[in-house]
Amino acid sequence: MDTDTGTDQLFSDATFDALDLPAAVRTAVDEQGWTRMTRVQDAVLPIALAGRDVVVQAQTGSGKTATYLLTIFTHMLRVPRATPPEVPRALIIAPTRELAVQIRGDAETLGHLVGVKVHVVFGGLDYKKQRDILSAGTDLLVGTPGRLIDYHKQGAYSLASTEIVVVDECDRLFDMGFADDLRWLLRRLPPPDKRQSMMYTATLSTRVATIGWRHMNDPQEVVIGRERITPDTIRQRLFHVSSREKLSLLLGLLEREATTRTMVFVNTRHRARRLVEDLQRHGYQARALTGNVMQTKRLRVLDDFREGRLPILVATDVASRGLHIEGVTHVINYDLPQDPEDYVHRIGRTARAGAEGMAITLACEDYVYSLDAVHKFVGYEIPVEFAPDDLFARVVPYGERPSRSRVVHGRRPRGRAVDTGVATAEGGREAAPEGAPPKPKRRRRRRRSSGGPAGSSGEGGSSSEG
């Protein structure tokens, strides 16, 4: 099934009244204030509720999580459990910890009247505690591949008679190197004709389709918006700028746009740490979300950003997929992504659920080579804008505080200690942040040789960096 028109809106004309949902599920839908279905829900739910396998390609923020959760809860209410407690009735495989946590939260919201146990497993938190809860039995298991395989090998749970499996962000699982892990888990499930399988992806590549052919039972393919894979509600802009002027332009954009909840994407964790330090030096509240941040701190940072206590989140692509955070007004690609698919997933963090958003990309000489690939992938050219001189803000040198007149909404009060926002120290030497003065050199003190005058055994003029 292909409902492709290129410029379709998020919602269809169909309402949830058209679906035969159990009372507990329908009440949860009403509590969310949902009346009309999104296009992906309208296309997929009638198929999935009938027990068919589906492979779904849809834009991010299209309501797919609710689609498979409503299917799972409907099945659990209509079909009594016939499996032992150590076998979860449904399994959801997610590529990242953040997405797994969000799925668990959505499941608890939509399923609170269904009476199902939901458990999530992923690395970075108490290993024994997660295993003990899992061993006690659960109805819906959500997890990342590594931790799911680890607990399965220990016998903490079984997949021998699991009834439903969902693979979310399947393309991302492949990108992150989880292809073999995904196949390992699918082979532990009942045969494809003995279970229901649902796979969701933003890009329906050959690799993703192969999983459907081999591990699913005659899946129905549903493609939403094939021609335009980025929402029309996102206004996209691109500035060509030199790498040494990027910070100045970013500061000017943040001030002119009066952003309230902004995600700034960079390509490396080292850049993320430096950029957080630069933003904080200029009075902005910003923290980093990168792969090396401790899991407890990552969750805390996400909660602060989601609740509005943190206006700017600087992130690598670990956060570009799967995060469902409402109210993100701006996405700024400080570094143009090297993988064109990452561009789509990054800007998809804004304009969710039909809202409007802004996506700004800074293309410098370091990463502009990937721009053609991005244009080819999305099927159009990102509109280019010229940055006038007055859009470039002054970069405050290290050691100098920003002037009081520049303190605006979203910036930290003067005098507050700067938090780098990164939980663990990076090893090795790295380049100085943009705008930082050169590091002074320290002269090596000469040793006085025994019995001789000072400096008689030293090599004059030598020095080393401290």
N, C-alpha and C positions, 0 to 999 in steps of 0.2 A: 504494500500500500504506500503510495507516494502522494502526500498532500501538499506538494510543492507549488508555491506561487511566487516565491521570491521576496515579497514585501508584506506577507501576512502579519497580522497583529498577534499578540500573545494569546488572547482569549478567543474561544469559538462562541457560537451562538447557543450551544447545548448547555443545559444545566444538569446539576447532579440529580434532579428529579427523574431524569431519564434512566438512571441506573437502579438496579435492584440491589440495594445495599442493606445489610443487617441494621437493625435499629441502633445498636451501640456505635457502629461505624458512622452511620448517617448523623447521629447526634454530635459526634466529634467534628464532622464536617461543618455542621451548623454552628458549632461553637467557634470555629475559625472565621466565620462570616463569609464562607465561600458559597456562591450561588452558581455562577457560570464556570464551566470547566476551561482549563487552558487547552490549546490545540493538541498538545501531546496527550493530555488526559482524555480528551474526546476521542482521539484516534486509537489509543492503546487500551483503555479500561474495558471496553466491551469485549476485546479479544482476550485480555489477561483474565478477566473475571470468569470467562468461559473455560479457563484452564489451558489455553493455548500457550506455546512458547513464543516469545517475541524478541526481536533484535531492534532496538530503537536508536535512531540518530536524531538528536534534537539539540537546539541551542541551550546553553547554560542558563539557568534561572527560568526554565520552562515548566516547572512543576512536576518533574519526573520522580522525585523522591516520594511525593505523596501518591503518585501513580502506583508504584510497586508496594508501598506500605498498605494502601487501601486494599490491594489485591491479596496480600498476605493475611491481613486481619479478617477479611471476608472468608477466606478459605478456612482459617482456624475456627471461626464461629460455626461454619456449616459442616465441617468434617471433624468429628471427635478425634482426640489424640489416640493413636494406636501404637505409639512408640514408647520405649522406656525413657525415663527422665534424662539419661545421659546423652540422648539423641535430640538435638535441636530440630524442631519442626521446620524451621526456615533458617537459611544462611545467607548473609549479605557480605560480600567481599568488596572492600574499599581499598584504594591505593594509598591513602594517607591517614595518619592518626586524626588529623583535624576533621576530615570528612567522616570518619567512623564515629567520632564523638557527636557530630551534628546529626547523623542518621539516628543514633541512639536517642538523642533529644527529641527529634521529630517523631520517632516511634513511640516514645513515652507520652507525647502530647496527643497523637492520634489514636493511641491504643489504650488510653487510661481506663476506658469503660469496657474493654474487651477482656481484661483479666489475664494478660499474657506476661510472662517474665522476659525481660529484655536484658541482654548482657553484652558488653563490648570488651574486646581484648585487643591490645596493641602494646608495642614496646615503650619503655620509658617510665612505666609506673610499677607498683608493687607486683612482682612476678607471682609470688605465692598466693597473695590475696585474690588476684584475678583467676588463678587456677582453681582455688578452693571454691569460689563462687560458681565457676563453670562446672566443676565436678558435681555440685549439688543439683545440677539440672537447670535447663533454660528452654524457653519456647522459641525465642528469636535470638540468634547469635550474629553479632556484627563484629568484624575484625579485619585487620590487615594480614596479608598472606604469611609473613614470617612468623608471627605469634600464633596464628591459627595452625600452621604446620607443626610448630614446636609443641603445643598442647596436645595435638592429635597424636603425635609420636609417643607422648607420655601416657596416653590412654585416658586423658582427662575428659574426653568426649568422643562420640562416634558420629559418622555421617552415613552409616550404613542404610538408614531408612529415612533420611531427611526428605521432606516433601517438596520444598521450594528452594531454589537457589537464585540469587540475584548477583550479577557482576556489575558493579557501578563504576563508571569512568574506566571502561575496559581499555580504551586507547592509552590512558595514563598508566595503567598497570604495565602495558608493554613498554612504554617510554621509560619507566623506572626499572626495567629489567626483571619484572615479576612474571614473565611469560611461563617459564618452567614451573614456578610455584603455583600459578593459576591452574595449569594442567594437572599438577600433582593433586590439588584439592578436588578438581572435577572428577578425577578418576576414583576418588574415595566415595563419591556419591552413588546412589542407585543409578542404573542405566537410564539414558535420556528419556525412554518411553515410560519410566516408572516415577518420574518426578516432573515438576514444572520448572522451566528455566527462563529467566529474563535477563537480557543484557542491554545495558545502556551505554552509549558512547557519543562523544561530540563529533568524532570523525570516523566514518565507516570505511576503514582501510581494509586491504586484503587480509592482513594479519588478524584483524578483528573478525572479519567474515569467516575466516577459517575455523576459529573457535566455534562459531555458530554451526558450521557444517558438521563438525566432528563431535561436538559435545551437547548438541541440542536435538530436539525431536521436531523436524520439519518446521522451523521457526518462521513466524510471519514477520516480514521486514516492514518497519514503519519509519519513514524519513520525513522529518518536518523541516521545511525551509532549506532545501538542497542548494538553491542558487545563492542565497545570502545567508552566510553562517554567523553573521554578527547582527544583533538586534538593531532595528531601525531607530530605536529610541536612544541610541548612544550617538552623541555628536563627537566625531573624531577629528583631531587636528594634529598636524605634524610640523615641527620646527627643525630646520637644519641649523646646527650650532656646533662650535668647536668644543672639544672635551674640556678645555681650560675655562670655558665660559658657561658650562652646563649648570654649575651650582648657582651662579649669578642669575641665570634665566629661571631656574627652578624657584629661587627665592622671590623673584618678581612675579611669577605666575601665582604662587601661593598667596601673595599679598593682594594681587589684583582680582583673583578669582574668589577671594573670601571663602575658601573651602571650609567645610565643617567636618566631613569624615572622608579622608583621602587615603588611598593606597598608592604607595610609590614603589615601583618594581625595579630591581637591579639584577644583574646577572651573577654576582658572586657574593658570598657571605662577607668577604673582606670589604667590598664596596658598601654593603649594607651597614656595617659597623662604622665605617668612616662617615657615611652620609648621615647617620643618626647623630654622631658627634657634631657634624657641621650644622645640622638643623637645630640642635639644642644650643649650640653656641650662639645662634641667631635668635634665640628666644622661643623656638617652637617646641611643643611637646611631641616627641616622636620616639618610637621604640622599634626594635627589629624583630622580625620573625624569620629565622633561618634554620637550616637543618641541624646545626650544632647547639641550638639553645635547648636547655633541659626541658623535658616534657612538661613538668609542672609549671614552669615559667611560661612556656608557650601557651598553655591553656589560660594562664592568668592574663597574658598580654591580649589574647583573643577576646576574653571576657571584657577587659577594659575597653577595647576597641568597639566591641559589639554594643556595650552599654553607654557609649558616648563619653567615657572618661578619658579616652585617648583619641585625639583628633587625627593623628598621622601614623600610619603603620608602614614601615619600610620592609619590604619582603623580597625574598628570592622566589623562584618558581615552585618551591615547596608549598607555597600558599596560593598559587594562581589557579588551581583547580579544586573544585569541590567545596570551597568555602561559601556558605550561604549567609551573608551578613547584609541585613536590610539597611538602607539609608546611606550607602556609599555614593557620594555625589561625584567624586572625581577619581579616576585612575590615571596615574602618570607613569609612563615608561621612561624612567631616567636613563636606563640602558635599553636600546632596542633589542628585543629578544633574538637569539640566534636561530631558534626553531620557530617557523611561522605559526605552527599550531599554538605555541605559547602566547602569541599575540592575541589570538581569539579568546583563550582562557583567561588571560589577564584582564582584558577590557570587559569581559563578562562578569566581573565582580561588581560593576555598576549597572544601573538601569535594570534592576531585577524586578520581577513581578509587574512588568508594564510601566515602571517608573522611568523617568528620563535621567540621563547621566552624561558625563563628559569624560572622554579619553584623550589624553595629551601625550604625544610621543616626542622625545628629544633624540634626534638622529645625529650622532657625532661621527667623526672619522673612524673611531674604533669599531663601530658596529653597523655603519650604514650599508655595508656590503650585503646584509641580510634583508634589506628593504624590498628589493625586487622579488624575493621569495615570498615575503609577506603579501605583497600586492597580488602575486599570482595565486596564492592560496585563498585569499578572501574574495578574489574576483573583481577587485576595483582598486583604484589608487586612493590612498589616504589624502584628504585635502591638506595642502601645504600652506602655511601662513608665514608671513615675514614678521620677525620680532623687531619692533622699533627700539631705538636706543634706550628710551625711558622704561622699557620693560625689564631691562637688566638691572637688578638691585646691587647695591654695594655689598661686597663680601667683607665681613668684619674680620680683621686679622686676629690671630690667636692672642689671647691676653687682654683684648679689648671687649668691653660689654657693649651690646646693642644700645642705641640711644632710647630714651624713654618714649620718644615720639613714635618709635617703630613697634612698640608692643601692641599687638592687636589680638583679636579673638583667636584662641587656639594656641597661643604661646605661653610658655611658662613664666611665672612671676620672676622678677629680678631677684638674684640672691639665692635661688634654690639650687641645691647641689645637682650637678649634671649626672644623669644615669645613662650609661652607654646603651642600656637596653639589651645587652648580650650577656648571657648567663655564664659563659665559659671563656677563658682567655684563649686567643689564637696563638699558636706556636709560630716561631720564625719571625724574621724581620720583614716589614712591609713598607711600601712607599708612604711618605708623609701625606696627610689629607690635603685636599685642595685649599690653597690659601695659607698653609702653614709655613712659618719661617724656616730657613735651613737649620739643621741641628748643629750646634757648636761642637767643635772638636776639642778633645781634651788631650793635653800634652802628657806623654809618658814621663814620669819622674825618673831621672837617672839614679842609678845606684852608685854609691861611693865604694870604690874598690878598697879592700883592706890595705892599709899602708900607703895609699896614694892620695893625691889631691882629688877634690870633687870633679867628676866628669872625666877622669883620666882613662877610664875603661869603657865609656859610653860612646854611642854614635850620635853626634850632635844633629839636631833638627828633626829627629824622628818623632812621629806622633801616631796615635791610633784612635779610632772612634770608640766612644764609651757606649 
